[in-house]
Amino acid sequence: MMPRLDGYSVCKTVRESSDTPVIMLTALDDEEAQVKAFELQVDDYITKPFSLKLVLLRVEAVLRRSKTADTKGQTKKQTVITYGELRFEVETMRVYRGQDEVSLTKIEFELLKLFLENQERVFTRDNLLNQVWGYDFAGDEKTVNIHIMNLRRKLGADCIETIRGVGYRLAKN
Protein backbone atom coordinates (compact mmCIF):
# COMPACT_ATOMS: atom_id res chain seq x y z
CA MET A 1 0.00 0.00 0.00
CA MET A 2 2.91 2.36 -0.66
CA PRO A 3 2.29 5.50 -2.72
CA ARG A 4 3.57 5.50 -6.34
CA LEU A 5 5.83 2.39 -6.12
CA ASP A 6 5.12 -1.04 -4.71
CA GLY A 7 7.54 -2.99 -2.48
CA TYR A 8 8.76 -5.08 -5.40
CA SER A 9 9.80 -1.98 -7.37
CA VAL A 10 11.56 -0.54 -4.34
CA CYS A 11 13.43 -3.81 -3.78
CA LYS A 12 14.44 -4.01 -7.45
CA THR A 13 15.75 -0.42 -7.33
CA VAL A 14 17.72 -1.09 -4.13
CA ARG A 15 19.25 -4.28 -5.54
CA GLU A 16 20.44 -2.49 -8.70
CA SER A 17 22.87 -0.40 -6.67
CA SER A 18 23.28 -1.96 -3.22
CA ASP A 19 23.67 -5.09 -1.13
CA THR A 20 21.79 -3.46 1.75
CA PRO A 21 19.69 -6.04 3.61
CA VAL A 22 15.98 -5.86 2.69
CA ILE A 23 13.15 -7.19 4.82
CA MET A 24 9.64 -6.98 3.39
CA LEU A 25 6.80 -6.30 5.84
CA THR A 26 3.55 -6.94 3.98
CA ALA A 27 -0.07 -8.01 4.14
CA LEU A 28 0.45 -10.27 1.11
CA ASP A 29 0.80 -13.78 2.51
CA ASP A 30 0.24 -15.97 -0.56
CA GLU A 31 3.06 -18.13 -1.88
CA GLU A 32 3.25 -16.31 -5.23
CA ALA A 33 3.93 -12.95 -3.54
CA GLN A 34 6.65 -14.48 -1.36
CA VAL A 35 8.30 -16.24 -4.30
CA LYS A 36 8.34 -12.98 -6.29
CA ALA A 37 9.96 -11.17 -3.34
CA PHE A 38 12.66 -13.81 -2.88
CA GLU A 39 13.35 -13.79 -6.62
CA LEU A 40 14.06 -10.06 -6.20
CA GLN A 41 16.56 -11.06 -3.49
CA VAL A 42 14.85 -9.89 -0.31
CA ASP A 43 16.61 -11.15 2.79
CA ASP A 44 13.44 -11.89 4.73
CA TYR A 45 9.67 -11.69 4.25
CA ILE A 46 7.32 -11.01 7.17
CA THR A 47 3.54 -10.97 6.82
CA LYS A 48 1.01 -9.03 8.88
CA PRO A 49 0.02 -9.40 11.62
CA PHE A 50 3.41 -9.79 13.23
CA SER A 51 4.97 -9.56 16.68
CA LEU A 52 7.34 -6.63 17.18
CA LYS A 53 9.66 -8.85 19.18
CA LEU A 54 9.82 -11.35 16.32
CA VAL A 55 10.49 -8.59 13.77
CA LEU A 56 13.38 -7.25 15.89
CA LEU A 57 14.88 -10.73 16.21
CA ARG A 58 14.61 -11.28 12.46
CA VAL A 59 16.25 -7.89 11.78
CA GLU A 60 19.12 -8.88 14.09
CA ALA A 61 19.48 -12.20 12.25
CA VAL A 62 19.59 -10.53 8.84
CA LEU A 63 22.16 -8.00 10.08
CA ARG A 64 24.24 -10.80 11.59
CA ARG A 65 24.22 -12.69 8.28
CA SER A 66 25.04 -9.49 6.41
CA LYS A 67 27.98 -8.78 8.72
CA THR A 68 29.28 -12.35 8.34
CA ALA A 69 29.15 -12.01 4.55
CA ASP A 70 31.06 -8.72 4.79
CA THR A 71 33.83 -10.26 6.89
CA LYS A 72 34.20 -13.09 4.38
CA GLY A 73 34.69 -10.50 1.65
CA GLN A 74 31.69 -11.70 -0.30
CA THR A 75 29.72 -8.46 -0.38
CA LYS A 76 32.04 -5.82 1.01
CA LYS A 77 32.84 -3.02 -1.41
CA GLN A 78 35.81 -0.69 -1.12
CA THR A 79 34.90 2.71 0.30
CA VAL A 80 36.93 5.40 -1.43
CA ILE A 81 37.00 9.04 -0.34
CA THR A 82 38.57 11.57 -2.67
CA TYR A 83 39.83 15.00 -1.75
CA GLY A 84 41.68 16.99 -4.40
CA GLU A 85 44.43 14.71 -5.67
CA LEU A 86 44.15 12.42 -2.63
CA ARG A 87 42.38 9.07 -2.82
CA PHE A 88 41.62 7.41 0.50
CA GLU A 89 40.72 3.68 0.47
CA VAL A 90 39.10 2.97 3.83
CA GLU A 91 39.04 -0.85 3.95
CA THR A 92 42.58 -1.41 2.66
CA MET A 93 43.96 1.56 4.64
CA ARG A 94 45.73 2.98 1.60
CA VAL A 95 46.16 6.62 0.67
CA TYR A 96 47.28 7.82 -2.75
CA ARG A 97 48.43 11.24 -3.89
CA GLY A 98 47.88 11.07 -7.62
CA GLN A 99 49.34 7.67 -8.57
CA ASP A 100 51.77 7.50 -5.64
CA GLU A 101 50.88 5.62 -2.48
CA VAL A 102 51.52 7.58 0.72
CA SER A 103 52.76 5.56 3.68
CA LEU A 104 50.91 6.56 6.85
CA THR A 105 50.98 5.29 10.41
CA LYS A 106 47.73 3.98 11.90
CA ILE A 107 47.23 7.22 13.86
CA GLU A 108 47.87 9.38 10.78
CA PHE A 109 45.44 7.22 8.80
CA GLU A 110 42.75 7.56 11.50
CA LEU A 111 43.28 11.33 11.71
CA LEU A 112 42.96 11.73 7.95
CA LYS A 113 39.88 9.49 7.89
CA LEU A 114 38.23 11.56 10.62
CA PHE A 115 38.93 14.82 8.76
CA LEU A 116 37.73 13.42 5.42
CA GLU A 117 34.51 12.05 6.91
CA ASN A 118 33.80 15.40 8.65
CA GLN A 119 35.03 17.94 6.12
CA GLU A 120 33.33 21.03 7.58
CA ARG A 121 33.93 20.22 11.25
CA VAL A 122 36.58 21.85 13.42
CA PHE A 123 38.21 19.45 15.91
CA THR A 124 39.89 20.56 19.10
CA ARG A 125 43.02 18.69 20.18
CA ASP A 126 40.92 17.12 22.93
CA ASN A 127 38.31 15.93 20.35
CA LEU A 128 41.07 14.37 18.27
CA LEU A 129 42.68 12.68 21.26
CA ASN A 130 39.35 11.19 22.34
CA GLN A 131 38.26 10.05 18.88
CA VAL A 132 41.58 8.81 17.48
CA TRP A 133 43.69 7.83 20.48
CA GLY A 134 40.78 6.94 22.80
CA TYR A 135 39.43 8.29 26.06
CA ASP A 136 42.09 6.58 28.15
CA PHE A 137 45.01 8.34 26.41
CA ALA A 138 47.28 9.75 29.12
CA GLY A 139 49.73 11.67 26.93
CA ASP A 140 50.14 15.34 26.09
CA GLU A 141 47.87 17.33 23.75
CA LYS A 142 50.99 18.37 21.81
CA THR A 143 51.08 14.82 20.42
CA VAL A 144 48.29 15.92 18.08
CA ASN A 145 50.44 18.77 16.72
CA ILE A 146 53.27 16.36 15.84
CA HIS A 147 50.96 13.95 14.03
CA ILE A 148 49.26 16.76 12.11
CA MET A 149 52.69 18.12 11.11
CA ASN A 150 53.79 14.65 9.89
CA LEU A 151 50.53 14.17 8.02
CA ARG A 152 50.92 17.51 6.25
CA ARG A 153 54.50 16.65 5.31
CA LYS A 154 53.61 13.19 3.97
CA LEU A 155 50.62 14.42 1.98
CA GLY A 156 52.70 17.19 0.44
CA ALA A 157 49.85 19.61 0.76
CA ASP A 158 48.43 21.87 3.39
CA CYS A 159 45.10 20.06 3.46
CA ILE A 160 44.67 20.41 7.21
CA GLU A 161 43.99 23.94 8.40
CA THR A 162 44.92 25.25 11.82
CA ILE A 163 42.11 27.26 13.42
CA ARG A 164 43.95 29.49 15.88
CA GLY A 165 42.93 28.98 19.48
CA VAL A 166 40.52 26.18 18.55
CA GLY A 167 42.02 23.23 16.67
CA TYR A 168 42.08 21.80 13.15
CA ARG A 169 39.84 21.12 10.17
CA LEU A 170 40.18 19.92 6.62
CA ALA A 171 40.99 22.85 4.32
CA LYS A 172 38.47 23.70 1.63
CA ASN A 173 39.04 21.59 -1.44
C-alpha positions, 0 to 999 in steps of 0.5 A: 500500500505504498504510494507511487511504487510497490515494495517489489519496485523498491526492492528491485531499485535497491538491488540495482545499486546496493547489497543493503539487507531488505526485509519486506513487511507486507499483508500479502501472505500468498506463496506467489507474492513471497516467491516474487519477493525472494526472486528479487533477493529480499533477505526476509519476508514477514507478513502481517500481523506480526509480533514486534519482538519477532520482527526485531529478532529477524532484523538482528538475524539478517544483520548478523548474516550481512555482517558475516558475509562482509567479513568473508569479503563476499559483499564488502565493497571498497569505500573510497573518499577523494579530496583533491588529488588524494584518494583514500581507500578505507578498507585497505587503509591505503592513501594515494596522492595522484598515482603515488601511495603515501605511507601513513601510520595507523594514527595518521590514517585515522586522523585523515579518515576523521577529517575526510569524513567530517570535512566542515567540522573543526576538531579541538586537540581534545576531540582528536585525542578522544576520537583517534587515540581513545578516552584513556590516552594519558599523553600530552595534547601536543602529540596531536600537533606532531601527528598533524605536522607529519601528516601535512608533510607526507601528503605534500599539501596543506590540506589540514587547516589550523584554526587558531585557538581552537584546533584543526579542520580539513581545508576547503578543497 
